[in-house]
Structure formats: C-alpha cells, structure tokens
Amino acid sequence: MARFKLIIEYDGTPFCGWQRQADRMSVQQALEEAIERFSGETVTTQAAGRTDAGVHALGQVAHFDLSKDWDPFRVREALNYHLRPHPVVVIDCQGVGHDFEARFSATARHYEYRILNRRAPAAIERNQVWHVPMPLDPTRMHKAAQLILGHHDFSTFRSSECQANSPIRTLDAFDVSGDGEVISITASARSFLHHQVRSMVGSLKLVGDGKWSPADFRAALDAADRRRCGPMAPSSGLYLTGVDYDAAGSGPRA
C-alpha cells in the first residue's frame, strides 16, 4: 500500500464539517468520493483536525492509502478535477511513509479567527468572517489573551460534547491584532478541545467591547466551568491555517 499526504484548502460553508455524516455532505465524503472516482478504490481518509460545520481550512492535512503507488502530481490533479464543483482544493500531495499519520503525527495546529469590525455587514466575505458592528479594542483583547497562555485546565472553553479524555491543554500562542476593519485572532497548540478556539474568541469579544476586563477573562479560565464562558463565536470566522510535523515524520518516501 502507498500512503499519500494531502494539504487541503476548503470553504466550510456548505459542509456539515470534516467528518462524514449520514444525512449531509462533509469534506471527508467529498474527498473520498473524488479518490474513488480516479483510483477505483474505496478509502477512508484521516485528517489532522475534524473541523466543524462552517469552519474553513487553508492548510488542512489528511492522509490515505492506495494499493497502487500513483505519482503524487497526478493524484493532486485528478483530485482537483473530481472534487469540482465542491469548494475544496488539494494544494499539495506527497508520498509518505506508513509511520506518518495526519492526526497523530501532528506536533502543532494553527488556527485564525477573523472578525469584521464595522457597522456595515459583509457582502463578499459574508460566510468567511464574524461581523461585529460595535467597536472592539484589539489591544485590550490581546492583553487578555496573553493571560491564558501555557498549561491549564480549559474546561471553561470546552464544549459539553467534547470527547477528549482530559481538559488539560497547553496554549502555545494566542494573539490579537487589528488591521483597519479586520481583527485577526491566531491560536497555536499541539491540540485543542472541541469548540475551544471559538469559545475563547467569544469571551475575548466581551473584553473587546468593554463588558469584561482582561482579569475577568483569566478568572473565567480559572473557574474551569463552562457556565463562565461567554457566547461562543460563530463558525464562519474560523480557519485551520496549518499543521506542523517533525521533519522525520512528514517528508516524502525514500
């Protein structure tokens, strides 16, 4: 069997998320059907992150196995042909060793959340940002974000449906910056809890509009209580921007 690593970009708007579901189209289903159309093989793909409905990706990583060792360039071109008209594109394809696993070999995951902060709603980016009409203070939001870096119990920012064995995570980076009407929030960690990024962003919005202080944000984390979380940010503004791997585990097959 030959193993292939894909880097994938997609608009999550029309999908129920990454993972297959019985009644709605998922990114995984669209990809697996495209693989079957060009190769004739039924496969199960594994992704680095199971993005939710409406969440986008600029650098999702997935892998799958085929009985034939296809040329990676041909795999990428064939997948992009058969993925149409779905808003999913394979940016890169590599042949990798069987020790590579898109999910379990990952050493870091990177997300970006985009807020459109102006009175007028979005037109072109309607499903790609969170429109917040009241003024937000990104400097104040960034100050609050720095207070929760490190190794903590993130139960406050964890979905009640989260299946992780532990709420303990290490948040390596959490930054807020403003550029005109757009506020960008970036987060990096080895792994995240279900809804963690959207929950943290929703609470940061309360800091930005003055309802919470930065100290209130830290106090919400320390409470380790989901009831202390602010309203969760919508999925439309969230992007999986990239996934890191050790060089030994992600390179092309010898």
Accessible surface in RSA format (square Angstrom, percent):
REM  Atomic radii and reference values for relative SASA: ProtOr
REM  Chains: A
REM  Algorithm: Lee & Richards
REM  Probe-radius: 1.40
REM  Slices: 20
REM RES _ NUM      All-atoms   Total-Side   Main-Chain    Non-polar    All polar
REM                ABS   REL    ABS   REL    ABS   REL    ABS   REL    ABS   REL
RES MET A   1   139.84  72.4  82.34  54.5  57.50 136.9  66.88  56.9  72.96  96.7
RES ALA A   2     7.90   7.3   4.58   7.1   3.32   7.6   7.26  10.2   0.64   1.7
RES ARG A   3    27.14  11.4  27.12  13.8   0.02   0.0   0.00   0.0  27.14  16.4
RES PHE A   4     0.00   0.0   0.00   0.0   0.00   0.0   0.00   0.0   0.00   0.0
RES LYS A   5    20.65  10.1  19.52  12.0   1.13   2.7   2.34   2.1  18.31  19.5
RES LEU A   6     0.00   0.0   0.00   0.0   0.00   0.0   0.00   0.0   0.00   0.0
RES ILE A   7    50.88  29.0  50.88  37.9   0.00   0.0  50.88  36.6   0.00   0.0
RES ILE A   8     0.10   0.1   0.10   0.1   0.00   0.0   0.10   0.1   0.00   0.0
RES GLU A   9    73.01  41.9  72.24  54.7   0.78   1.8   8.75  16.9  64.27  52.5
RES TYR A  10     7.00   3.3   0.70   0.4   6.30  16.4   3.98   3.0   3.02   3.7
RES ASP A  11    46.89  32.8  41.40  41.2   5.49  13.0  18.76  44.2  28.13  28.1
RES GLY A  12     1.70   2.1   0.00   N/A   1.70   2.1   1.62   4.5   0.08   0.2
RES THR A  13    55.26  39.3  37.17  37.7  18.09  43.1  37.85  50.8  17.40  26.3
RES PRO A  14    74.60  54.4  47.52  43.3  27.08  98.4  58.22  48.1  16.38 101.8
RES PHE A  15     2.72   1.4   1.97   1.2   0.75   2.0   1.97   1.2   0.75   2.2
RES CYS A  16     8.21   6.2   0.97   1.1   7.24  17.0   0.97   2.5   7.24   7.8
RES GLY A  17     4.47   5.5   0.00   N/A   4.47   5.5   4.47  12.3   0.00   0.0
RES TRP A  18     5.55   2.2   5.44   2.6   0.11   0.2   0.52   0.3   5.03   8.2
RES GLN A  19    86.94  48.6  84.69  61.9   2.25   5.4  23.23  49.4  63.71  48.3
RES ARG A  20   111.48  46.8  96.63  49.3  14.85  35.4  43.54  59.5  67.95  41.2
RES GLN A  21    91.04  50.9  74.09  54.2  16.95  40.3  27.16  57.8  63.88  48.4
RES ALA A  22   118.33 108.8  66.57 102.7  51.75 117.7  78.55 110.6  39.78 105.4
RES ASP A  23   120.34  84.3  84.95  84.5  35.39  83.7  46.29 108.9  74.05  73.9
RES ARG A  24   122.28  51.3 111.08  56.6  11.20  26.7  50.29  68.7  71.99  43.6
RES MET A  25    59.21  30.7  48.32  32.0  10.89  25.9  49.57  42.1   9.63  12.8
RES SER A  26     0.00   0.0   0.00   0.0   0.00   0.0   0.00   0.0   0.00   0.0
RES VAL A  27     0.94   0.6   0.94   0.8   0.00   0.0   0.94   0.8   0.00   0.0
RES GLN A  28    16.67   9.3  16.67  12.2   0.00   0.0   0.00   0.0  16.67  12.6
RES GLN A  29    34.11  19.1  34.11  24.9   0.00   0.0   0.08   0.2  34.03  25.8
RES ALA A  30     1.55   1.4   0.00   0.0   1.55   3.5   0.59   0.8   0.96   2.5
RES LEU A  31     0.19   0.1   0.19   0.1   0.00   0.0   0.19   0.1   0.00   0.0
RES GLU A  32    10.10   5.8   7.98   6.0   2.13   5.1   3.33   6.4   6.77   5.5
RES GLU A  33    49.62  28.5  47.75  36.1   1.87   4.5  19.95  38.6  29.67  24.2
RES ALA A  34     0.00   0.0   0.00   0.0   0.00   0.0   0.00   0.0   0.00   0.0
RES ILE A  35     0.00   0.0   0.00   0.0   0.00   0.0   0.00   0.0   0.00   0.0
RES GLU A  36    77.17  44.3  74.09  56.1   3.08   7.3  16.05  31.0  61.12  49.9
RES ARG A  37   135.47  56.9 101.60  51.8  33.87  80.6  47.36  64.7  88.11  53.4
RES PHE A  38    28.84  14.4   6.27   3.9  22.57  58.7  10.38   6.3  18.46  52.8
RES SER A  39    21.39  18.1   0.00   0.0  21.39  49.3   1.87   4.0  19.52  27.3
RES GLY A  40    64.61  79.7   0.00   N/A  64.61  79.7  32.41  88.9  32.21  72.1
RES GLU A  41    39.70  22.8  35.83  27.1   3.87   9.2  26.07  50.4  13.63  11.1
RES THR A  42   116.46  82.8  85.30  86.5  31.16  74.3  68.63  92.2  47.83  72.3
RES VAL A  43    18.74  12.3   6.78   6.1  11.96  28.8  13.61  11.8   5.12  13.9
RES THR A  44   114.21  81.2  92.58  93.9  21.63  51.6  58.00  77.9  56.21  85.0
RES THR A  45     4.34   3.1   0.00   0.0   4.34  10.3   0.15   0.2   4.19   6.3
RES GLN A  46    50.45  28.2  46.65  34.1   3.80   9.0  23.99  51.1  26.46  20.1
RES ALA A  47     5.59   5.1   0.09   0.1   5.50  12.5   0.09   0.1   5.50  14.6
RES ALA A  48     3.91   3.6   0.12   0.2   3.79   8.6   0.14   0.2   3.77  10.0
RES GLY A  49     8.94  11.0   0.00   N/A   8.94  11.0   8.94  24.5   0.00   0.0
RES ARG A  50   132.74  55.7 108.35  55.2  24.39  58.1  33.19  45.4  99.55  60.3
RES THR A  51    11.08   7.9   0.90   0.9  10.18  24.3   6.87   9.2   4.21   6.4
RES ASP A  52    39.18  27.4  33.49  33.3   5.70  13.5  13.35  31.4  25.83  25.8
RES ALA A  53    41.76  38.4  34.73  53.6   7.03  16.0  34.93  49.2   6.82  18.1
RES GLY A  54    13.11  16.2   0.00   N/A  13.11  16.2  11.66  32.0   1.45   3.2
RES VAL A  55     3.90   2.6   2.81   2.5   1.09   2.6   2.81   2.4   1.09   3.0
RES HIS A  56     3.60   2.0   3.60   2.5   0.00   0.0   3.17   3.3   0.43   0.5
RES ALA A  57     0.15   0.1   0.00   0.0   0.15   0.3   0.00   0.0   0.15   0.4
RES LEU A  58    67.47  37.6  58.46  41.8   9.01  22.7  58.46  41.1   9.01  24.3
RES GLY A  59     6.44   7.9   0.00   N/A   6.44   7.9   5.52  15.1   0.92   2.1
RES GLN A  60     0.00   0.0   0.00   0.0   0.00   0.0   0.00   0.0   0.00   0.0
RES VAL A  61     4.47   2.9   4.47   4.0   0.00   0.0   4.47   3.9   0.00   0.0
RES ALA A  62     0.00   0.0   0.00   0.0   0.00   0.0   0.00   0.0   0.00   0.0
RES HIS A  63    13.59   7.4  13.45   9.4   0.13   0.3   1.61   1.7  11.98  13.9
RES PHE A  64     1.55   0.8   0.00   0.0   1.55   4.0   1.55   0.9   0.00   0.0
RES ASP A  65    36.25  25.4  30.40  30.3   5.85  13.8   7.79  18.3  28.46  28.4
RES LEU A  66     0.00   0.0   0.00   0.0   0.00   0.0   0.00   0.0   0.00   0.0
RES SER A  67    79.40  67.1  52.59  70.2  26.81  61.8  35.42  75.4  43.98  61.6
RES LYS A  68   109.74  53.5 104.06  63.8   5.67  13.5  74.66  67.2  35.08  37.4
RES ASP A  69    92.75  65.0  66.50  66.2  26.24  62.1  28.08  66.1  64.66  64.5
RES TRP A  70    35.09  14.1  31.77  15.4   3.32   7.8  32.91  17.5   2.18   3.5
RES ASP A  71    73.50  51.5  62.43  62.1  11.07  26.2  27.81  65.4  45.70  45.6
RES PRO A  72    40.46  29.5  40.37  36.8   0.10   0.4  40.37  33.3   0.10   0.6
RES PHE A  73   123.19  61.6 115.13  71.3   8.06  21.0 120.78  73.2   2.41   6.9
RES ARG A  74   137.62  57.8 132.71  67.7   4.91  11.7  42.98  58.7  94.64  57.4
RES VAL A  75     0.00   0.0   0.00   0.0   0.00   0.0   0.00   0.0   0.00   0.0
RES ARG A  76    66.51  27.9  66.51  33.9   0.00   0.0   6.35   8.7  60.16  36.5
RES GLU A  77    76.98  44.2  70.12  53.1   6.85  16.3  23.26  45.0  53.72  43.9
RES ALA A  78    24.48  22.5  16.90  26.1   7.58  17.2  23.99  33.8   0.48   1.3
RES LEU A  79     0.00   0.0   0.00   0.0   0.00   0.0   0.00   0.0   0.00   0.0
RES ASN A  80    40.30  27.8  34.39  33.2   5.91  14.2  21.67  52.2  18.62  18.0
RES TYR A  81   133.79  62.5 125.06  71.2   8.73  22.7  80.19  60.3  53.59  66.1
RES HIS A  82    47.13  25.8  40.27  28.0   6.86  17.5  24.80  25.6  22.33  26.0
RES LEU A  83     0.73   0.4   0.47   0.3   0.26   0.6   0.73   0.5   0.00   0.0
RES ARG A  84   151.68  63.7 134.01  68.3  17.68  42.1  63.52  86.8  88.16  53.4
RES PRO A  85   131.09  95.5 103.40  94.3  27.69 100.6 110.13  90.9  20.96 130.3
RES HIS A  86    54.41  29.7  43.99  30.6  10.42  26.7  24.18  24.9  30.23  35.2
RES PRO A  87    54.90  40.0  37.86  34.5  17.04  62.0  52.51  43.4   2.39  14.9
RES VAL A  88     4.41   2.9   0.09   0.1   4.32  10.4   0.18   0.2   4.23  11.5
RES VAL A  89    72.72  47.9  72.72  65.8   0.00   0.0  72.72  63.2   0.00   0.0
RES VAL A  90     1.77   1.2   0.00   0.0   1.77   4.3   0.00   0.0   1.77   4.8
RES ILE A  91    77.10  43.9  64.34  47.9  12.77  30.8  68.92  49.6   8.18  22.2
RES ASP A  92    46.24  32.4  46.09  45.9   0.15   0.4  11.71  27.5  34.54  34.4
RES CYS A  93    12.28   9.3   0.26   0.3  12.02  28.3   0.26   0.7  12.02  13.0
RES GLN A  94    51.39  28.7  49.15  35.9   2.24   5.3  14.75  31.4  36.64  27.8
RES GLY A  95     6.39   7.9   0.00   N/A   6.39   7.9   3.75  10.3   2.64   5.9
RES VAL A  96     0.50   0.3   0.50   0.5   0.00   0.0   0.50   0.4   0.00   0.0
RES GLY A  97    26.21  32.3   0.00   N/A  26.21  32.3  21.35  58.6   4.86  10.9
RES HIS A  98    95.82  52.4  76.15  52.9  19.67  50.3  64.24  66.2  31.58  36.7
RES ASP A  99   111.56  78.1  81.11  80.7  30.45  72.0  51.53 121.3  60.04  59.9
RES PHE A 100     0.39   0.2   0.39   0.2   0.00   0.0   0.39   0.2   0.00   0.0
RES GLU A 101    61.07  35.1  61.07  46.2   0.00   0.0   7.58  14.7  53.49  43.7
RES ALA A 102     0.00   0.0   0.00   0.0   0.00   0.0   0.00   0.0   0.00   0.0
RES ARG A 103    95.89  40.3  92.65  47.2   3.25   7.7   8.98  12.3  86.91  52.7
RES PHE A 104   130.66  65.4 106.19  65.8  24.46  63.7 110.25  66.8  20.40  58.4
RES SER A 105    30.88  26.1  15.40  20.5  15.49  35.7  16.30  34.7  14.58  20.4
RES ALA A 106     2.95   2.7   0.00   0.0   2.95   6.7   0.00   0.0   2.95   7.8
RES THR A 107    39.37  28.0  28.87  29.3  10.49  25.0  20.92  28.1  18.45  27.9
RES ALA A 108    15.70  14.4  15.70  24.2   0.00   0.0  15.70  22.1   0.00   0.0
RES ARG A 109    23.50   9.9  23.50  12.0   0.00   0.0   8.45  11.5  15.05   9.1
RES HIS A 110    51.10  27.9  51.10  35.5   0.00   0.0  42.77  44.1   8.34   9.7
RES TYR A 111    26.92  12.6  24.83  14.1   2.09   5.4   6.72   5.0  20.20  24.9
RES GLU A 112    31.49  18.1  31.11  23.5   0.39   0.9   2.86   5.5  28.63  23.4
RES TYR A 113     0.09   0.0   0.00   0.0   0.09   0.2   0.00   0.0   0.09   0.1
RES ARG A 114    60.61  25.4  60.61  30.9   0.00   0.0   9.95  13.6  50.66  30.7
RES ILE A 115     0.00   0.0   0.00   0.0   0.00   0.0   0.00   0.0   0.00   0.0
RES LEU A 116     8.55   4.8   8.55   6.1   0.00   0.0   8.55   6.0   0.00   0.0
RES ASN A 117    26.57  18.3  13.50  13.0  13.08  31.5   2.46   5.9  24.12  23.3
RES ARG A 118    76.89  32.3  67.99  34.7   8.89  21.2  23.91  32.7  52.98  32.1
RES ARG A 119   190.86  80.1 176.32  89.9  14.54  34.6  77.50 105.9 113.36  68.7
RES ALA A 120    54.37  50.0  48.03  74.1   6.33  14.4  53.17  74.9   1.20   3.2
RES PRO A 121    92.26  67.2  85.56  78.0   6.70  24.3  85.56  70.6   6.70  41.6
RES ALA A 122    16.44  15.1   3.92   6.1  12.52  28.5   4.59   6.5  11.85  31.4
RES ALA A 123    82.08  75.5  58.16  89.7  23.92  54.4  65.35  92.0  16.73  44.3
RES ILE A 124   166.78  94.9 142.58 106.2  24.20  58.3 146.50 105.5  20.28  55.0
RES GLU A 125    73.78  42.4  72.63  54.9   1.15   2.7  20.90  40.4  52.87  43.2
RES ARG A 126   181.39  76.2 166.68  85.0  14.71  35.0  38.86  53.1 142.53  86.4
RES ASN A 127    66.81  46.1  66.02  63.8   0.79   1.9   3.35   8.1  63.47  61.3
RES GLN A 128    43.05  24.1  43.05  31.5   0.00   0.0  23.99  51.1  19.06  14.5
RES VAL A 129     6.54   4.3   2.36   2.1   4.18  10.1   2.36   2.0   4.18  11.3
RES TRP A 130    44.52  17.9  43.48  21.0   1.04   2.4  27.77  14.8  16.75  27.2
RES HIS A 131    53.99  29.5  39.19  27.2  14.80  37.9  26.13  26.9  27.86  32.4
RES VAL A 132     2.50   1.6   1.71   1.5   0.79   1.9   2.50   2.2   0.00   0.0
RES PRO A 133    44.56  32.5  40.87  37.3   3.69  13.4  40.87  33.7   3.69  22.9
RES MET A 134    69.97  36.2  68.43  45.3   1.55   3.7  69.72  59.3   0.25   0.3
RES PRO A 135   116.93  85.2 104.14  94.9  12.79  46.5 109.03  90.0   7.90  49.1
RES LEU A 136    16.92   9.4   0.00   0.0  16.92  42.5   1.99   1.4  14.94  40.2
RES ASP A 137    63.12  44.2  59.50  59.2   3.62   8.6  21.52  50.7  41.59  41.5
RES PRO A 138    34.71  25.3  34.29  31.3   0.43   1.6  34.67  28.6   0.04   0.3
RES THR A 139   107.39  76.4 101.32 102.7   6.07  14.5  72.33  97.1  35.07  53.0
RES ARG A 140    77.48  32.5  72.70  37.1   4.78  11.4  22.40  30.6  55.08  33.4
RES MET A 141     0.00   0.0   0.00   0.0   0.00   0.0   0.00   0.0   0.00   0.0
RES HIS A 142    61.14  33.4  61.14  42.5   0.00   0.0  39.65  40.9  21.49  25.0
RES LYS A 143   132.98  64.9 127.44  78.2   5.54  13.2  76.13  68.5  56.84  60.5
RES ALA A 144     0.00   0.0   0.00   0.0   0.00   0.0   0.00   0.0   0.00   0.0
RES ALA A 145     0.00   0.0   0.00   0.0   0.00   0.0   0.00   0.0   0.00   0.0
RES GLN A 146    63.14  35.3  49.20  36.0  13.94  33.2  34.20  72.8  28.94  21.9
RES LEU A 147    69.41  38.7  62.02  44.4   7.39  18.6  66.23  46.5   3.18   8.6
RES ILE A 148     0.00   0.0   0.00   0.0   0.00   0.0   0.00   0.0   0.00   0.0
RES LEU A 149    61.47  34.2  47.15  33.7  14.31  36.0  47.28  33.2  14.19  38.2
RES GLY A 150    26.23  32.3   0.00   N/A  26.23  32.3  25.67  70.5   0.55   1.2
RES HIS A 151   128.53  70.2 106.13  73.8  22.40  57.3  82.78  85.3  45.75  53.2
RES HIS A 152    36.51  20.0  29.86  20.8   6.64  17.0  25.80  26.6  10.71  12.5
RES ASP A 153    52.07  36.5  44.32  44.1   7.75  18.3  18.95  44.6  33.12  33.0
RES PHE A 154     0.00   0.0   0.00   0.0   0.00   0.0   0.00   0.0   0.00   0.0
RES SER A 155    25.38  21.4  22.60  30.2   2.78   6.4  12.60  26.8  12.77  17.9
RES THR A 156     0.00   0.0   0.00   0.0   0.00   0.0   0.00   0.0   0.00   0.0
RES PHE A 157     0.00   0.0   0.00   0.0   0.00   0.0   0.00   0.0   0.00   0.0
RES ARG A 158    46.27  19.4  44.07  22.5   2.20   5.2  10.91  14.9  35.36  21.4
RES SER A 159     8.91   7.5   4.89   6.5   4.02   9.3   1.38   2.9   7.54  10.6
RES SER A 160   110.73  93.6  67.44  90.0  43.29  99.7  51.64 110.0  59.10  82.8
RES GLU A 161   128.74  73.9 112.21  84.9  16.53  39.4  44.49  86.1  84.25  68.8
RES CYS A 162    21.16  16.0   2.40   2.7  18.76  44.1   1.23   3.1  19.94  21.5
RES GLN A 163   169.13  94.6 137.51 100.5  31.62  75.3  52.49 111.7 116.63  88.5
RES ALA A 164    29.81  27.4   9.11  14.1  20.70  47.1  19.76  27.8  10.06  26.6
RES ASN A 165   163.52 112.8 121.91 117.8  41.61 100.2  37.37  89.9 126.15 121.9
RES SER A 166    42.11  35.6  40.17  53.6   1.94   4.5  34.59  73.7   7.52  10.5
RES PRO A 167    29.50  21.5  29.50  26.9   0.00   0.0  29.50  24.4   0.00   0.0
RES ILE A 168    67.12  38.2  59.28  44.2   7.85  18.9  59.28  42.7   7.85  21.3
RES ARG A 169    46.26  19.4  43.22  22.0   3.04   7.2  11.39  15.6  34.88  21.1
RES THR A 170    57.39  40.8  51.65  52.4   5.74  13.7  39.29  52.8  18.09  27.4
RES LEU A 171     2.04   1.1   0.07   0.1   1.96   4.9   0.61   0.4   1.43   3.8
RES ASP A 172    89.49  62.7  61.14  60.9  28.35  67.0  28.15  66.2  61.34  61.2
RES ALA A 173    34.25  31.5  31.88  49.2   2.36   5.4  34.25  48.2   0.00   0.0
RES PHE A 174     0.44   0.2   0.00   0.0   0.44   1.1   0.00   0.0   0.44   1.3
RES ASP A 175    59.31  41.5  58.65  58.4   0.67   1.6  20.93  49.3  38.38  38.3
RES VAL A 176    11.33   7.5   0.00   0.0  11.33  27.3   0.07   0.1  11.25  30.5
RES SER A 177    68.05  57.5  62.36  83.2   5.68  13.1  45.88  97.7  22.16  31.0
RES GLY A 178    44.22  54.5   0.00   N/A  44.22  54.5   8.46  23.2  35.76  80.1
RES ASP A 179   120.19  84.2 109.65 109.1  10.54  24.9  32.68  76.9  87.51  87.3
RES GLY A 180    80.97  99.8   0.00   N/A  80.97  99.8  43.24 118.7  37.72  84.5
RES GLU A 181    84.25  48.4  79.02  59.8   5.22  12.4  31.75  61.4  52.49  42.9
RES VAL A 182    52.69  34.7  52.00  47.1   0.70   1.7  52.00  45.2   0.70   1.9
RES ILE A 183     4.76   2.7   4.76   3.5   0.00   0.0   4.76   3.4   0.00   0.0
RES SER A 184    22.55  19.1  21.44  28.6   1.11   2.5  16.40  34.9   6.15   8.6
RES ILE A 185     1.96   1.1   0.52   0.4   1.43   3.5   0.52   0.4   1.43   3.9
RES THR A 186    55.12  39.2  54.97  55.7   0.15   0.4  43.97  59.1  11.15  16.9
RES ALA A 187     1.64   1.5   0.80   1.2   0.83   1.9   1.01   1.4   0.63   1.7
RES SER A 188    19.93  16.8  19.93  26.6   0.00   0.0   6.99  14.9  12.95  18.1
RES ALA A 189     1.01   0.9   0.95   1.5   0.07   0.2   0.95   1.3   0.07   0.2
RES ARG A 190   139.17  58.4 138.62  70.7   0.55   1.3  56.28  76.9  82.88  50.2
RES SER A 191    38.65  32.7  36.96  49.3   1.70   3.9  23.92  50.9  14.74  20.6
RES PHE A 192    33.77  16.9   9.92   6.1  23.85  62.1   9.92   6.0  23.85  68.3
RES LEU A 193     6.26   3.5   0.00   0.0   6.26  15.7   0.98   0.7   5.28  14.2
RES HIS A 194    61.91  33.8  50.60  35.2  11.31  28.9  50.94  52.5  10.97  12.8
RES HIS A 195    41.06  22.4  30.37  21.1  10.68  27.3  26.69  27.5  14.37  16.7
RES GLN A 196     2.09   1.2   1.06   0.8   1.03   2.5   0.00   0.0   2.09   1.6
RES VAL A 197     8.86   5.8   7.12   6.4   1.74   4.2   7.12   6.2   1.74   4.7
RES ARG A 198    27.88  11.7  27.60  14.1   0.29   0.7   2.17   3.0  25.72  15.6
RES SER A 199     0.00   0.0   0.00   0.0   0.00   0.0   0.00   0.0   0.00   0.0
RES MET A 200     0.00   0.0   0.00   0.0   0.00   0.0   0.00   0.0   0.00   0.0
RES VAL A 201     0.00   0.0   0.00   0.0   0.00   0.0   0.00   0.0   0.00   0.0
RES GLY A 202     1.19   1.5   0.00   N/A   1.19   1.5   0.05   0.1   1.14   2.6
RES SER A 203     0.00   0.0   0.00   0.0   0.00   0.0   0.00   0.0   0.00   0.0
RES LEU A 204     0.00   0.0   0.00   0.0   0.00   0.0   0.00   0.0   0.00   0.0
RES LYS A 205    30.72  15.0  30.72  18.8   0.00   0.0   8.46   7.6  22.26  23.7
RES LEU A 206    20.44  11.4  20.44  14.6   0.00   0.0  20.44  14.4   0.00   0.0
RES VAL A 207     0.00   0.0   0.00   0.0   0.00   0.0   0.00   0.0   0.00   0.0
RES GLY A 208     5.88   7.3   0.00   N/A   5.88   7.3   0.00   0.0   5.88  13.2
RES ASP A 209    33.00  23.1   3.76   3.7  29.25  69.2   7.98  18.8  25.02  25.0
RES GLY A 210    49.91  61.5   0.00   N/A  49.91  61.5  22.53  61.8  27.38  61.3
RES LYS A 211   135.81  66.3 103.34  63.4  32.47  77.3  88.06  79.3  47.75  50.9
RES TRP A 212    46.92  18.8  45.64  22.1   1.28   3.0  25.08  13.4  21.83  35.4
RES SER A 213    39.00  33.0  36.96  49.3   2.03   4.7  32.34  68.9   6.65   9.3
RES PRO A 214    16.54  12.1  16.54  15.1   0.00   0.0  16.54  13.7   0.00   0.0
RES ALA A 215    68.36  62.9  59.91  92.5   8.45  19.2  62.80  88.4   5.55  14.7
RES ASP A 216    63.57  44.5  61.18  60.9   2.39   5.7  10.40  24.5  53.18  53.0
RES PHE A 217     0.00   0.0   0.00   0.0   0.00   0.0   0.00   0.0   0.00   0.0
RES ARG A 218    79.86  33.5  79.86  40.7   0.00   0.0  25.24  34.5  54.62  33.1
RES ALA A 219    41.88  38.5  35.82  55.3   6.07  13.8  39.93  56.2   1.95   5.2
RES ALA A 220     0.92   0.8   0.92   1.4   0.00   0.0   0.92   1.3   0.00   0.0
RES LEU A 221     2.96   1.6   1.63   1.2   1.32   3.3   1.63   1.1   1.32   3.6
RES ASP A 222    87.84  61.5  56.90  56.6  30.93  73.1  33.27  78.3  54.56  54.4
RES ALA A 223    39.53  36.3   8.85  13.7  30.68  69.8  21.07  29.7  18.46  48.9
RES ALA A 224    41.99  38.6  22.90  35.3  19.10  43.4  22.90  32.2  19.10  50.6
RES ASP A 225    38.45  26.9  34.11  34.0   4.34  10.3  14.06  33.1  24.40  24.3
RES ARG A 226    79.66  33.4  71.14  36.3   8.52  20.3  41.82  57.1  37.84  22.9
RES ARG A 227   211.05  88.6 177.25  90.4  33.80  80.5  86.13 117.7 124.92  75.7
RES ARG A 228   110.12  46.2 104.24  53.1   5.88  14.0  37.57  51.3  72.55  44.0
RES CYS A 229    22.88  17.3   2.90   3.2  19.98  46.9   2.57   6.5  20.31  21.9
RES GLY A 230     8.46  10.4   0.00   N/A   8.46  10.4   3.39   9.3   5.07  11.4
RES PRO A 231   101.65  74.1  87.09  79.4  14.56  52.9  99.50  82.2   2.15  13.4
RES MET A 232    65.33  33.8  38.60  25.5  26.74  63.7  38.60  32.8  26.74  35.4
RES ALA A 233     0.02   0.0   0.00   0.0   0.02   0.0   0.00   0.0   0.02   0.0
RES PRO A 234    49.64  36.2  43.27  39.4   6.37  23.2  49.64  41.0   0.00   0.0
RES SER A 235    22.61  19.1  20.58  27.5   2.02   4.7   1.69   3.6  20.92  29.3
RES SER A 236    25.63  21.7  24.48  32.7   1.16   2.7  18.83  40.1   6.81   9.5
RES GLY A 237     0.00   0.0   0.00   N/A   0.00   0.0   0.00   0.0   0.00   0.0
RES LEU A 238    11.79   6.6  11.79   8.4   0.00   0.0  11.79   8.3   0.00   0.0
RES TYR A 239    10.54   4.9  10.54   6.0   0.00   0.0   8.53   6.4   2.01   2.5
RES LEU A 240     0.13   0.1   0.13   0.1   0.00   0.0   0.13   0.1   0.00   0.0
RES THR A 241    45.44  32.3  27.14  27.5  18.31  43.6  18.85  25.3  26.59  40.2
RES GLY A 242    16.47  20.3   0.00   N/A  16.47  20.3  16.47  45.2   0.00   0.0
RES VAL A 243    19.53  12.8   0.00   0.0  19.53  47.1   0.00   0.0  19.53  53.0
RES ASP A 244    61.51  43.1  58.38  58.1   3.13   7.4  16.88  39.7  44.63  44.5
RES TYR A 245    31.06  14.5   5.01   2.9  26.05  67.8   5.11   3.8  25.94  32.0
RES ASP A 246    93.45  65.5  88.05  87.6   5.40  12.8  26.19  61.6  67.26  67.1
RES ALA A 247    93.99  86.4  69.63 107.4  24.37  55.4  76.51 107.7  17.49  46.3
RES ALA A 248   102.54  94.3  64.73  99.9  37.81  86.0  77.43 109.0  25.11  66.5
RES GLY A 249    20.01  24.7   0.00   N/A  20.01  24.7  18.05  49.5   1.96   4.4
RES SER A 250    17.59  14.9  15.25  20.3   2.34   5.4   0.64   1.4  16.94  23.7
RES GLY A 251    29.21  36.0   0.00   N/A  29.21  36.0  22.46  61.6   6.75  15.1
RES PRO A 252   101.32  73.8  82.35  75.1  18.97  69.0  82.35  68.0  18.97 117.9
RES ARG A 253    76.70  32.2  52.34  26.7  24.36  58.0  39.90  54.5  36.80  22.3
RES ALA A 254   151.01 138.8  72.03 111.2  78.98 179.7 110.06 155.0  40.95 108.5
END  Absolute sums over single chains surface
CHAIN  1 A    11798.5       9387.3       2411.3       6220.4       5578.1
END  Absolute sums over all chains
TOTAL         11798.5       9387.3       2411.3       6220.4       5578.1
